[in-house]
Amino acid sequence: MTNFDKETIKAYSQRQLKNRWDAFKKEWKAWKKLKCRDTSLGWNPIKRTVDTPDDW
């Protein structure tokens, strides 16, 4: 039994972990794109909220 299995109290297959990793990676890329690049949205690290311009 690996440390990961002990911590989670479950045994996940490599395929399950890979599928989850791929899903998180896709969601992270979408979040980064939304937060930083293609929109006029920004991030307020103090409030931990999304900032929008007044005209939005």
Biotite code that builds the C-alpha atoms (Angstrom):
import biotite.structure as struc

atoms = struc.array([
    struc.Atom([0.000, 0.000, 0.000], chain_id="A", res_id=1, res_name="MET", atom_name="CA", element="C"),
    struc.Atom([1.402, 3.389, -0.985], chain_id="A", res_id=2, res_name="THR", atom_name="CA", element="C"),
    struc.Atom([1.381, 6.531, 1.116], chain_id="A", res_id=3, res_name="ASN", atom_name="CA", element="C"),
    struc.Atom([-1.237, 8.025, -1.190], chain_id="A", res_id=4, res_name="PHE", atom_name="CA", element="C"),
    struc.Atom([-3.540, 5.056, -0.641], chain_id="A", res_id=5, res_name="ASP", atom_name="CA", element="C"),
    struc.Atom([-3.058, 5.336, 3.109], chain_id="A", res_id=6, res_name="LYS", atom_name="CA", element="C"),
    struc.Atom([-3.833, 9.067, 3.075], chain_id="A", res_id=7, res_name="GLU", atom_name="CA", element="C"),
    struc.Atom([-6.953, 8.749, 0.946], chain_id="A", res_id=8, res_name="THR", atom_name="CA", element="C"),
    struc.Atom([-8.103, 5.440, 2.465], chain_id="A", res_id=9, res_name="ILE", atom_name="CA", element="C"),
    struc.Atom([-8.932, 4.341, -1.079], chain_id="A", res_id=10, res_name="LYS", atom_name="CA", element="C"),
    struc.Atom([-7.075, 2.573, -3.828], chain_id="A", res_id=11, res_name="ALA", atom_name="CA", element="C"),
    struc.Atom([-7.323, 4.422, -7.125], chain_id="A", res_id=12, res_name="TYR", atom_name="CA", element="C"),
    struc.Atom([-6.129, 2.935, -10.378], chain_id="A", res_id=13, res_name="SER", atom_name="CA", element="C"),
    struc.Atom([-3.584, 4.761, -12.478], chain_id="A", res_id=14, res_name="GLN", atom_name="CA", element="C"),
    struc.Atom([-6.256, 5.320, -15.121], chain_id="A", res_id=15, res_name="ARG", atom_name="CA", element="C"),
    struc.Atom([-8.595, 6.976, -12.592], chain_id="A", res_id=16, res_name="GLN", atom_name="CA", element="C"),
    struc.Atom([-5.832, 9.299, -11.406], chain_id="A", res_id=17, res_name="LEU", atom_name="CA", element="C"),
    struc.Atom([-4.855, 10.173, -14.976], chain_id="A", res_id=18, res_name="LYS", atom_name="CA", element="C"),
    struc.Atom([-8.471, 10.955, -15.902], chain_id="A", res_id=19, res_name="ASN", atom_name="CA", element="C"),
    struc.Atom([-8.829, 13.203, -12.859], chain_id="A", res_id=20, res_name="ARG", atom_name="CA", element="C"),
    struc.Atom([-5.518, 14.915, -13.566], chain_id="A", res_id=21, res_name="TRP", atom_name="CA", element="C"),
    struc.Atom([-6.545, 15.600, -17.170], chain_id="A", res_id=22, res_name="ASP", atom_name="CA", element="C"),
    struc.Atom([-9.892, 17.048, -16.048], chain_id="A", res_id=23, res_name="ALA", atom_name="CA", element="C"),
    struc.Atom([-8.214, 19.341, -13.488], chain_id="A", res_id=24, res_name="PHE", atom_name="CA", element="C"),
    struc.Atom([-5.656, 20.428, -16.068], chain_id="A", res_id=25, res_name="LYS", atom_name="CA", element="C"),
    struc.Atom([-8.417, 21.363, -18.515], chain_id="A", res_id=26, res_name="LYS", atom_name="CA", element="C"),
    struc.Atom([-10.316, 23.299, -15.822], chain_id="A", res_id=27, res_name="GLU", atom_name="CA", element="C"),
    struc.Atom([-7.141, 25.100, -14.717], chain_id="A", res_id=28, res_name="TRP", atom_name="CA", element="C"),
    struc.Atom([-6.383, 26.207, -18.275], chain_id="A", res_id=29, res_name="LYS", atom_name="CA", element="C"),
    struc.Atom([-9.926, 27.549, -18.662], chain_id="A", res_id=30, res_name="ALA", atom_name="CA", element="C"),
    struc.Atom([-9.661, 29.418, -15.332], chain_id="A", res_id=31, res_name="TRP", atom_name="CA", element="C"),
    struc.Atom([-6.295, 30.928, -16.265], chain_id="A", res_id=32, res_name="LYS", atom_name="CA", element="C"),
    struc.Atom([-7.658, 32.014, -19.633], chain_id="A", res_id=33, res_name="LYS", atom_name="CA", element="C"),
    struc.Atom([-10.708, 33.599, -18.010], chain_id="A", res_id=34, res_name="LEU", atom_name="CA", element="C"),
    struc.Atom([-8.743, 35.267, -15.242], chain_id="A", res_id=35, res_name="LYS", atom_name="CA", element="C"),
    struc.Atom([-5.758, 36.589, -17.111], chain_id="A", res_id=36, res_name="CYS", atom_name="CA", element="C"),
    struc.Atom([-5.899, 36.742, -20.841], chain_id="A", res_id=37, res_name="ARG", atom_name="CA", element="C"),
    struc.Atom([-8.896, 36.734, -23.125], chain_id="A", res_id=38, res_name="ASP", atom_name="CA", element="C"),
    struc.Atom([-11.318, 38.724, -21.033], chain_id="A", res_id=39, res_name="THR", atom_name="CA", element="C"),
    struc.Atom([-11.201, 42.062, -19.316], chain_id="A", res_id=40, res_name="SER", atom_name="CA", element="C"),
    struc.Atom([-11.522, 40.310, -15.972], chain_id="A", res_id=41, res_name="LEU", atom_name="CA", element="C"),
    struc.Atom([-8.825, 40.423, -13.332], chain_id="A", res_id=42, res_name="GLY", atom_name="CA", element="C"),
    struc.Atom([-8.127, 38.924, -9.934], chain_id="A", res_id=43, res_name="TRP", atom_name="CA", element="C"),
    struc.Atom([-8.003, 40.715, -6.599], chain_id="A", res_id=44, res_name="ASN", atom_name="CA", element="C"),
    struc.Atom([-5.575, 38.715, -4.446], chain_id="A", res_id=45, res_name="PRO", atom_name="CA", element="C"),
    struc.Atom([-6.495, 40.583, -1.266], chain_id="A", res_id=46, res_name="ILE", atom_name="CA", element="C"),
    struc.Atom([-10.235, 39.925, -1.498], chain_id="A", res_id=47, res_name="LYS", atom_name="CA", element="C"),
    struc.Atom([-9.714, 36.715, -3.487], chain_id="A", res_id=48, res_name="ARG", atom_name="CA", element="C"),
    struc.Atom([-12.423, 37.761, -5.929], chain_id="A", res_id=49, res_name="THR", atom_name="CA", element="C"),
    struc.Atom([-12.761, 38.427, -9.634], chain_id="A", res_id=50, res_name="VAL", atom_name="CA", element="C"),
    struc.Atom([-12.387, 42.090, -10.591], chain_id="A", res_id=51, res_name="ASP", atom_name="CA", element="C"),
    struc.Atom([-14.307, 43.596, -13.479], chain_id="A", res_id=52, res_name="THR", atom_name="CA", element="C"),
    struc.Atom([-13.956, 46.973, -15.123], chain_id="A", res_id=53, res_name="PRO", atom_name="CA", element="C"),
    struc.Atom([-16.726, 49.521, -14.488], chain_id="A", res_id=54, res_name="ASP", atom_name="CA", element="C"),
    struc.Atom([-18.033, 49.255, -18.056], chain_id="A", res_id=55, res_name="ASP", atom_name="CA", element="C"),
    struc.Atom([-18.419, 45.491, -17.763], chain_id="A", res_id=56, res_name="TRP", atom_name="CA", element="C"),
])
